[in-house]
């Protein structure tokens, strides 16, 4: 089952850019400015970015800076920061959106559902009881209540504060 979006104007630049370039979306995001790339935090070896095709409002991804495909390729430092930023993502999502749950996960390989096959990333998806409603079930459409730049602006100061408080 695929989901349609009712209106997602922020996707146009990504979709048209992706058609012209075979570059990795995460590597391209690192080279861009944070506001345009929807990066909410940059660490020493990993960064946190909003998903351009979110399952729910606040859907984040924690991504190593290096272009690596699996945990096997990651250094101890990268693995450590991946988990530290996953923890901060949980804290930030709970503070910003008060979800009733959070899905955290890695999809390694096409058979596992990876959309970006060659650059490791961990998903953090806030969840609420009943967040799959009739639009998703009957209309195969997801309705997101907040535009991505607004979500990013809400999360950046939380991540900045968490980094200071380590």
C-alpha contacts under 8 A as a table, 3 or more apart, distances in Angstrom:
res1	aa1	res2	aa2	distance
1	X	140	X	7.36
2	X	140	X	6.65
3	X	136	X	7.20
3	X	140	X	4.81
3	X	141	X	4.92
3	X	142	X	6.27
4	X	140	X	6.08
4	X	141	X	4.49
4	X	142	X	6.42
5	X	8	X	6.44
5	X	141	X	5.54
5	X	142	X	5.61
5	X	143	X	6.67
6	X	141	X	6.88
6	X	142	X	7.31
6	X	143	X	6.67
8	X	11	X	5.82
8	X	12	X	7.87
9	X	12	X	5.91
10	X	13	X	6.75
10	X	14	X	7.64
10	X	147	X	7.89
10	X	148	X	7.42
11	X	14	X	5.22
11	X	15	X	5.95
11	X	52	X	6.83
12	X	15	X	5.18
12	X	16	X	6.01
13	X	16	X	5.38
13	X	17	X	5.81
14	X	17	X	5.09
14	X	18	X	5.86
15	X	18	X	5.15
15	X	19	X	6.35
16	X	19	X	5.28
16	X	20	X	6.74
17	X	20	X	5.32
17	X	21	X	6.33
18	X	21	X	5.23
18	X	22	X	6.91
18	X	23	X	7.92
18	X	25	X	7.82
19	X	22	X	7.70
23	X	27	X	7.42
23	X	28	X	6.81
24	X	27	X	5.28
24	X	28	X	6.09
24	X	119	X	7.52
25	X	28	X	5.08
25	X	29	X	6.08
26	X	29	X	4.97
26	X	30	X	6.34
26	X	63	X	7.60
26	X	119	X	7.30
27	X	30	X	5.17
27	X	31	X	6.62
27	X	65	X	7.40
27	X	67	X	7.06
28	X	31	X	5.25
28	X	32	X	6.49
29	X	32	X	5.09
29	X	33	X	7.62
29	X	34	X	7.83
29	X	37	X	5.07
29	X	39	X	7.66
30	X	33	X	7.56
30	X	34	X	7.93
30	X	37	X	7.59
30	X	65	X	7.45
32	X	36	X	6.80
32	X	37	X	5.93
33	X	36	X	5.65
33	X	37	X	6.06
34	X	37	X	5.08
34	X	38	X	5.63
34	X	39	X	4.75
34	X	40	X	6.95
35	X	38	X	5.13
35	X	39	X	6.55
35	X	149	X	7.32
35	X	152	X	7.81
36	X	39	X	7.91
37	X	49	X	7.66
38	X	49	X	5.71
38	X	50	X	5.67
38	X	148	X	7.48
38	X	149	X	6.69
38	X	152	X	6.12
39	X	42	X	7.36
39	X	47	X	7.22
39	X	48	X	5.83
39	X	49	X	4.16
39	X	50	X	6.45
39	X	152	X	7.33
40	X	47	X	7.81
40	X	48	X	5.64
40	X	49	X	5.58
40	X	50	X	7.29
40	X	152	X	5.85
40	X	153	X	7.80
40	X	155	X	6.40
40	X	156	X	4.84
40	X	159	X	7.18
41	X	47	X	5.59
41	X	48	X	5.11
41	X	49	X	7.16
41	X	156	X	6.55
41	X	159	X	6.29
41	X	160	X	7.30
42	X	46	X	6.48
42	X	47	X	4.35
42	X	48	X	6.50
43	X	46	X	5.23
43	X	47	X	5.48
43	X	81	X	7.68
44	X	81	X	7.94
45	X	64	X	5.87
45	X	65	X	5.46
45	X	66	X	7.48
45	X	77	X	7.40
45	X	78	X	5.61
45	X	81	X	6.80
46	X	62	X	6.81
46	X	63	X	5.34
46	X	64	X	4.02
46	X	65	X	4.96
46	X	66	X	8.00
46	X	78	X	6.77
46	X	81	X	6.50
46	X	82	X	6.37
46	X	85	X	7.91
47	X	62	X	5.75
47	X	63	X	5.36
47	X	64	X	6.38
47	X	65	X	6.69
47	X	85	X	7.79
48	X	60	X	6.70
48	X	61	X	5.63
48	X	62	X	4.54
48	X	63	X	6.27
48	X	85	X	7.31
48	X	89	X	7.99
49	X	60	X	5.68
49	X	61	X	5.36
49	X	62	X	6.59
49	X	63	X	7.68
50	X	54	X	7.83
50	X	58	X	7.04
50	X	59	X	6.00
50	X	60	X	4.50
50	X	61	X	6.15
50	X	148	X	7.39
50	X	152	X	7.07
51	X	54	X	5.18
51	X	59	X	5.74
51	X	60	X	5.60
51	X	61	X	6.39
52	X	148	X	7.73
54	X	57	X	6.65
54	X	58	X	7.60
54	X	59	X	5.40
55	X	59	X	6.54
55	X	125	X	7.12
55	X	142	X	7.62
56	X	59	X	5.69
56	X	125	X	6.55
56	X	126	X	6.59
56	X	127	X	7.23
56	X	144	X	6.59
57	X	126	X	7.30
57	X	144	X	5.91
57	X	145	X	6.99
57	X	146	X	6.68
57	X	151	X	7.64
58	X	93	X	6.88
58	X	97	X	7.64
58	X	125	X	6.85
58	X	126	X	6.48
58	X	151	X	6.39
59	X	123	X	7.23
59	X	124	X	5.84
59	X	125	X	4.58
59	X	126	X	6.43
60	X	89	X	7.42
60	X	123	X	5.90
60	X	124	X	5.08
60	X	125	X	6.45
61	X	121	X	6.09
61	X	122	X	5.27
61	X	123	X	4.52
61	X	124	X	5.96
62	X	82	X	6.47
62	X	85	X	6.64
62	X	86	X	6.53
62	X	121	X	5.53
62	X	122	X	5.04
62	X	123	X	6.62
62	X	124	X	7.86
63	X	82	X	7.23
63	X	119	X	7.82
63	X	120	X	6.32
63	X	121	X	4.52
63	X	122	X	6.54
64	X	67	X	7.14
64	X	68	X	7.56
64	X	78	X	6.61
64	X	82	X	7.09
64	X	119	X	7.96
64	X	120	X	6.81
64	X	121	X	7.00
67	X	118	X	7.34
67	X	119	X	5.37
67	X	120	X	7.53
68	X	73	X	6.19
68	X	74	X	7.05
68	X	118	X	6.46
68	X	119	X	5.12
68	X	120	X	5.88
69	X	73	X	7.04
69	X	108	X	7.75
69	X	117	X	6.86
69	X	118	X	4.45
69	X	119	X	4.65
69	X	120	X	4.87
70	X	73	X	5.60
70	X	74	X	6.96
70	X	108	X	6.67
70	X	118	X	7.96
70	X	119	X	7.54
70	X	120	X	5.58
71	X	74	X	5.15
71	X	79	X	7.49
71	X	120	X	7.42
74	X	77	X	7.99
74	X	78	X	5.83
74	X	79	X	6.20
75	X	78	X	5.12
75	X	79	X	6.20
76	X	79	X	5.11
76	X	80	X	6.07
77	X	80	X	5.11
77	X	81	X	6.23
78	X	81	X	5.23
78	X	82	X	5.95
79	X	82	X	5.02
79	X	83	X	6.43
80	X	83	X	5.38
80	X	84	X	6.24
81	X	84	X	4.82
81	X	85	X	5.93
82	X	85	X	5.34
82	X	86	X	6.09
83	X	86	X	4.83
83	X	87	X	6.15
84	X	87	X	5.16
84	X	88	X	6.28
85	X	88	X	4.83
85	X	89	X	5.90
86	X	89	X	4.97
86	X	90	X	6.34
86	X	122	X	7.68
86	X	124	X	7.35
87	X	90	X	5.13
87	X	91	X	6.38
88	X	91	X	4.99
88	X	92	X	5.97
88	X	159	X	7.02
88	X	162	X	6.91
89	X	92	X	5.07
89	X	93	X	5.94
89	X	124	X	6.96
89	X	159	X	7.87
90	X	93	X	5.28
90	X	94	X	6.11
90	X	102	X	7.32
90	X	124	X	7.30
91	X	94	X	5.25
91	X	95	X	6.18
92	X	95	X	5.13
92	X	96	X	5.93
92	X	155	X	6.62
92	X	158	X	5.96
92	X	159	X	6.63
93	X	96	X	5.16
93	X	97	X	5.61
93	X	98	X	6.85
93	X	99	X	7.25
93	X	126	X	6.77
93	X	155	X	7.78
94	X	97	X	5.61
94	X	98	X	4.55
94	X	99	X	5.85
95	X	98	X	5.83
96	X	154	X	7.03
96	X	155	X	6.85
97	X	126	X	7.93
99	X	102	X	6.99
99	X	126	X	5.57
99	X	127	X	5.50
99	X	128	X	5.49
100	X	126	X	7.66
100	X	127	X	5.96
100	X	128	X	4.98
100	X	129	X	6.78
101	X	126	X	6.07
101	X	127	X	4.94
101	X	128	X	6.33
102	X	124	X	6.54
102	X	125	X	5.38
102	X	126	X	4.38
102	X	127	X	5.34
103	X	123	X	7.51
103	X	124	X	5.71
103	X	125	X	5.00
103	X	126	X	6.45
103	X	127	X	7.11
104	X	122	X	6.95
104	X	123	X	5.45
104	X	124	X	4.64
104	X	125	X	6.49
105	X	122	X	5.50
105	X	123	X	5.19
105	X	124	X	6.87
106	X	120	X	7.85
106	X	121	X	6.46
106	X	122	X	4.85
106	X	123	X	6.37
107	X	110	X	7.93
107	X	112	X	5.27
107	X	113	X	5.68
107	X	114	X	4.81
107	X	121	X	7.96
107	X	122	X	7.77
108	X	111	X	7.98
108	X	112	X	5.79
108	X	113	X	7.46
108	X	114	X	5.94
108	X	117	X	7.30
108	X	120	X	7.52
109	X	112	X	5.36
109	X	113	X	6.71
109	X	114	X	5.41
109	X	117	X	5.76
110	X	113	X	5.17
110	X	114	X	5.02
110	X	115	X	7.15
110	X	117	X	6.43
111	X	114	X	7.38
114	X	117	X	5.56
116	X	119	X	6.22
116	X	120	X	7.83
117	X	120	X	7.56
127	X	131	X	6.74
128	X	131	X	5.26
130	X	133	X	6.28
132	X	135	X	7.76
132	X	136	X	5.87
132	X	137	X	7.06
133	X	136	X	5.57
133	X	137	X	6.31
134	X	137	X	4.98
134	X	138	X	5.43
134	X	139	X	7.09
135	X	138	X	5.55
135	X	139	X	4.81
135	X	140	X	6.20
135	X	141	X	5.34
135	X	142	X	6.48
135	X	143	X	7.55
136	X	139	X	5.62
136	X	140	X	4.48
136	X	141	X	4.76
136	X	142	X	5.49
137	X	140	X	5.73
137	X	141	X	7.84
144	X	147	X	7.61
146	X	150	X	6.68
146	X	151	X	6.61
147	X	150	X	5.51
147	X	151	X	6.46
148	X	151	X	5.01
148	X	152	X	6.17
149	X	152	X	4.99
149	X	153	X	6.16
150	X	153	X	5.11
150	X	154	X	6.27
151	X	154	X	5.11
151	X	155	X	6.35
152	X	155	X	5.19
152	X	156	X	6.06
153	X	156	X	5.55
153	X	157	X	7.46
154	X	157	X	6.83
154	X	158	X	7.57
155	X	158	X	5.34
155	X	159	X	6.36
156	X	159	X	5.26
156	X	160	X	6.17
157	X	160	X	4.94
157	X	161	X	6.12
158	X	161	X	5.17
158	X	162	X	6.19
159	X	162	X	5.03
159	X	163	X	6.12
160	X	163	X	5.19
160	X	164	X	6.45
161	X	164	X	5.19
161	X	165	X	6.35
162	X	165	X	5.11
162	X	166	X	5.92
163	X	166	X	5.18
